[in-house]
């Protein structure tokens, strides 16, 4: 039987949440039924591409220059006619702009996924972005939202009929991400002593992730709490445009000597298992993969109450929610974690159970398998 060819189109293919979802899909969808091409409008990271386990995946970097994509339409049309994919899978607004070309090239099934917001449009109210999504709406055969907020956005202001919007939260590999064992080894280059209390976050270094808020909250806690002054350490895993700005903020707040920015890591599961508290300080989110990974790892969690975070944490049942941008409230939540507030004692275990029951990777993969190949329906959560 001929395999279905899926063309995954993203702005860039490098370490990030939505890109990690593509890696998970390619690795977990049945290889006997699907083949894959990854098309980056800008570039594919060779290092990140190595996370894909199959050797027959083709990676294409189009090296798009700054500005509108329209000048690339003839090239994209020729590429789609050469590849002849059965399914187009686009992610977020930049990739949505290729859907008219895919329609013209005869790609019959065009699945578009909204993964979250950007700092220029943290709540979906940007009029230009709304207009663009409305203009490209007719060229998409199936929309996917990773959170209820994004689903309501697509079926509300964007005007997508509800029956054309599927809600598919991201999933987490609950076997790879698990609570630490008593003799858990430290990751490579781990700089902190054994009695350190480590606050950590994972994500691209981007303004929308707002790691500056976490730095400020940790600095405030250290300044006013003797235990924090002695033990608190901070690790920010990820890479991106904000590295220089975050380094400056660490120096300005006096946190440089107790913080570590190790860059992008392939051992995120191991990094999470040596943290004592996970924080997601974002301005906006869809369904955060790293939040689900922290839940599966059985960590105490503090996250801003934005986007899909309240749904993922079940509105505080699996972790503490704080308002976005509020340094005092984040510092207070961290203090509760540091001093083992009894009211938070059960949250990590509840988070782990919730990840197993609701966010297992198999649920997400089965949902996409049905979307990519509606003729072969599978029940959610089945294994191949």
C-alpha positions in Angstrom: 0.0 0.0 0.0 1.3 3.4 -1.0 2.3 5.6 2.0 0.6 9.0 2.5 3.1 11.8 2.1 2.8 14.7 4.6 4.5 18.0 3.9 5.0 19.7 7.3 5.5 23.5 6.7 6.9 25.8 9.5 8.6 29.1 9.6 11.8 27.5 10.9 12.7 24.0 12.1 14.7 24.4 15.3 14.2 23.8 19.0 10.7 24.9 20.0 7.3 23.7 21.1 5.5 23.4 17.8 8.6 22.0 16.1 8.9 19.4 18.9 5.3 18.3 18.1 6.3 17.7 14.5 9.3 15.6 15.7 6.9 13.6 17.9 4.4 13.0 15.0 7.1 11.9 12.5 8.6 9.6 15.1 5.3 8.1 16.3 3.0 7.9 13.3 3.1 4.5 11.7 6.0 4.4 9.3 4.3 1.9 7.0 1.5 4.3 6.4 3.1 7.8 6.3 6.2 9.4 4.9 7.3 12.9 5.7 8.9 16.1 4.2 9.8 19.0 6.5 9.8 22.4 4.7 11.1 25.4 6.6 10.4 28.7 5.1 13.7 29.9 6.5 16.0 27.2 7.7 16.2 23.7 9.2 18.6 23.2 12.1 20.7 20.1 11.4 21.1 19.5 15.1 17.4 19.6 15.8 16.6 17.5 12.7 18.7 14.7 14.3 15.9 14.2 16.9 13.9 12.6 14.1 14.4 8.8 14.2 13.5 7.9 10.6 16.2 8.2 8.0 14.0 8.7 5.0 12.7 12.2 6.0 13.6 15.0 3.6 14.4 18.4 5.0 14.1 21.5 2.8 15.3 25.0 3.8 13.8 27.7 1.6 15.9 30.6 3.1 13.0 33.1 2.9 14.2 36.7 3.1 12.5 39.2 5.3 9.2 40.6 4.1 6.1 39.2 2.4 6.0 35.6 1.1 4.3 36.3 -2.2 7.5 36.4 -4.2 8.1 32.8 -3.2 4.7 31.6 -4.5 6.0 30.3 -7.9 8.9 28.5 -6.2 6.5 26.9 -3.7 4.1 25.9 -6.4 6.9 24.1 -8.3 8.0 22.4 -5.0 4.6 21.2 -4.2 4.1 19.9 -7.8 7.4 18.0 -7.4 6.7 16.6 -4.0 3.0 15.9 -4.6 2.1 15.5 -0.9 -1.2 14.0 0.0 -1.5 16.2 3.1 -0.2 19.7 3.8 0.4 20.4 7.6 1.1 24.0 8.4 1.8 25.5 11.8 0.9 29.1 12.9 0.4 32.2 10.8 3.7 32.4 8.8 3.1 28.9 7.4 -0.6 29.5 6.8 0.4 31.9 4.0 1.4 28.9 1.8 -2.1 27.4 1.8 -3.3 29.2 -1.4 -0.3 27.8 -3.3 -1.0 24.3 -1.9 -4.6 24.5 -3.1 -3.5 25.7 -6.5 -0.9 22.8 -6.7 -3.7 20.3 -6.1 -3.0 19.2 -2.5 -6.4 18.0 -1.4 -6.0 17.9 2.4 -4.7 21.0 4.0 -4.5 20.9 7.8 -3.5 24.1 9.7 -2.6 24.1 13.4 -2.6 27.1 15.7 -0.1 26.5 18.4 -0.1 29.8 20.3 0.5 33.5 20.2 3.5 35.8 19.5 4.5 38.8 21.7 3.1 41.2 19.1 -0.3 39.6 19.5 -0.5 37.9 22.9 -4.3 37.7 23.0 -5.3 37.4 19.3 -6.7 40.9 19.1 -4.3 42.2 16.4 -6.5 43.4 13.5 -4.0 42.7 10.8 -3.4 39.1 11.9 -7.1 38.5 12.2 -7.6 39.8 8.7 -4.8 37.6 7.3 -6.3 34.5 9.0 -9.8 35.3 7.5 -8.3 35.7 4.1 -6.5 32.4 4.1 -9.4 30.6 5.9 -11.0 29.2 2.6 -7.8 27.4 1.6 -7.7 25.3 4.8 -9.7 22.1 4.8 -9.2 21.3 8.6 -8.2 23.6 11.4 -6.6 22.4 14.6 -6.3 24.3 17.9 -4.1 23.1 20.8 -6.2 24.9 23.5 -9.8 25.9 24.1 -8.8 29.6 23.9 -7.4 29.1 20.4 -10.4 27.0 19.3 -12.8 29.7 20.4 -10.6 32.3 18.6 -10.8 30.4 15.3 -14.5 29.7 15.5 -15.3 33.2 16.8 -13.4 36.2 15.4 -11.8 34.2 12.5 -15.2 32.8 11.5 -14.2 29.1 11.0 -17.2 26.9 11.2 -17.0 24.9 14.5 -17.1 21.5 12.7 -13.9 22.5 10.9 -12.0 23.1 14.1 -10.6 20.2 16.0 -9.3 20.6 19.6 -6.1 18.5 19.9 -3.9 19.5 22.9 -0.2 18.7 22.6 1.0 15.4 24.2 3.9 14.3 26.3 6.0 11.1 26.4 5.1 10.0 29.9 7.7 7.2 29.8 10.6 9.6 29.0 9.3 12.3 31.3 8.9 10.8 34.8 9.7 11.7 38.4 13.3 11.5 39.5 14.8 8.4 41.1 16.6 8.7 44.3 20.0 8.1 42.6 19.2 10.3 39.5 22.6 11.4 38.0 23.1 15.0 37.2 23.0 16.2 33.6 26.3 17.1 31.9 27.9 20.3 33.1 25.4 20.7 36.0 26.9 23.5 38.1 25.0 23.5 41.3 25.8 21.9 44.7 23.7 19.2 46.2 21.9 21.4 48.7 20.8 24.0 46.1 17.1 24.6 45.6 16.8 24.9 41.8 14.1 26.8 40.1 13.9 26.1 36.4 12.2 26.9 33.1 12.4 25.5 29.6 11.6 27.3 26.4 13.0 29.5 23.6 14.5 32.7 24.8 11.8 35.0 23.3 10.0 38.0 24.7 6.7 36.1 24.8 8.2 33.5 27.2 9.1 36.4 29.6 11.9 34.8 31.4 12.8 38.3 32.8 9.8 38.0 35.1 11.2 34.8 36.6 14.6 36.4 37.1 13.0 39.4 38.8 10.9 37.2 41.0 13.9 35.0 42.1 15.9 38.2 42.8 13.1 39.5 45.0 12.8 36.3 46.9 16.6 36.1 47.4 16.6 39.7 48.7 14.0 39.0 51.4 14.4 35.4 52.4 17.4 34.0 54.1 16.7 30.4 53.0 16.4 31.6 49.4 19.6 33.6 49.7 21.4 30.5 50.8 20.0 27.9 48.5 18.1 29.3 45.5 19.6 28.7 42.1 18.0 29.4 38.6 18.4 27.5 35.4 16.9 28.8 32.1 17.0 26.1 29.4 16.7 27.3 25.8 18.1 29.5 23.1 16.9 32.6 21.2 17.0 36.3 20.6 16.6 37.2 24.3 19.8 35.7 25.5 21.7 38.9 25.7 18.8 40.8 27.4 18.4 38.0 29.9 22.2 38.0 30.7 22.0 41.7 31.3 19.0 41.3 33.6 20.8 38.6 35.6 23.7 41.1 36.1 21.4 44.0 37.0 19.6 41.9 39.6 22.7 40.3 41.1 21.6 36.9 40.0 24.4 36.1 37.6 26.4 34.0 40.1 23.4 31.8 41.0 22.0 31.3 37.4 22.8 29.0 34.5 21.8 29.5 30.9 22.9 26.2 29.2 21.3 26.9 25.9 19.2 24.4 23.9 19.4 20.9 25.3 18.5 17.5 24.0 18.3 16.1 27.5 15.3 18.1 28.7 13.8 15.2 30.6 17.0 14.8 32.6 17.2 18.5 33.2 13.6 18.6 34.6 14.3 15.7 37.0 17.0 17.7 38.8 14.8 20.8 39.2 13.0 21.5 42.5 10.4 23.8 41.0 9.3 24.4 37.4 8.1 27.9 36.3 6.4 28.9 33.1 6.3 32.8 33.2 4.9 33.4 29.7 2.9 36.3 28.5 0.9 34.0 26.2 0.7 30.3 25.5 -1.2 27.7 23.6 -0.8 24.3 25.1 2.7 24.3 26.5 4.7 21.1 25.8 7.2 21.9 28.6 4.3 22.5 31.1 3.0 19.0 30.3 6.6 17.6 30.6 7.0 19.2 34.0 3.6 17.7 35.1 4.7 14.2 33.8 8.0 14.7 35.8 6.1 15.2 39.0 7.4 18.7 39.7 5.9 21.5 41.8 4.7 24.0 39.1 4.1 27.7 39.0 2.7 29.1 35.7 1.1 32.4 34.5 -2.7 32.1 34.0 -2.6 32.8 30.3 -3.7 30.9 27.2 -4.0 27.1 27.7 -2.1 27.1 31.0 -5.2 27.1 33.3 -6.8 24.2 31.3 -3.5 22.2 31.4 -3.1 22.8 35.2 -6.9 22.3 35.7 -7.2 25.8 37.1 -4.8 25.2 40.0 -5.4 21.5 40.7 -2.1 20.5 39.2 0.0 23.6 40.0 -0.1 27.2 41.1 -1.4 29.9 38.7 -0.3 33.5 39.0 -1.2 36.6 37.0 1.1 37.4 34.0 3.6 40.1 34.7 3.2 40.2 38.5 6.6 39.9 40.1 5.3 39.9 43.7 2.8 37.1 43.1 5.3 34.9 41.4 7.9 35.5 44.2 5.2 34.6 46.7 4.4 31.4 44.9 8.1 30.5 44.7 8.4 31.1 48.5 5.5 28.7 49.1 7.4 26.0 47.1 10.7 26.7 48.8 9.1 26.4 52.3 7.0 23.3 51.4 3.6 24.9 51.9 1.3 22.0 53.0 -1.3 23.3 50.6 1.0 22.4 47.7 2.2 19.0 48.9 -0.2 16.9 46.7 0.0 18.9 43.5 3.0 17.2 41.9 1.4 13.7 42.3 -1.9 15.0 40.9 0.0 16.6 38.0 1.7 13.3 37.2 -1.6 11.4 37.2 -3.3 14.0 35.1 -0.5 13.9 32.5 -0.8 10.1 32.3 -4.6 10.2 31.9 -5.1 13.2 29.7 -1.9 14.3 28.0 -0.3 11.0 27.0 1.5 11.3 23.6 -0.5 8.4 22.1 -3.7 10.5 22.5 -2.3 13.3 20.4 -0.7 11.1 17.8 -3.9 9.1 17.2 -5.9 12.4 16.8 -3.5 13.6 14.1 -3.5 10.2 12.4 -7.2 10.6 12.1 -6.9 14.1 10.8 -4.2 13.3 8.2 -6.0 10.1 7.1 -9.8 10.4 7.9 -10.4 7.1 6.0 -8.6 5.1 8.8 -10.3 6.2 12.0 -8.6 5.2 15.3 -9.9 5.5 18.8 -7.8 8.0 20.9 -5.0 6.5 22.9 -4.6 3.2 21.1 -1.1 2.0 20.5 0.1 1.0 17.0 
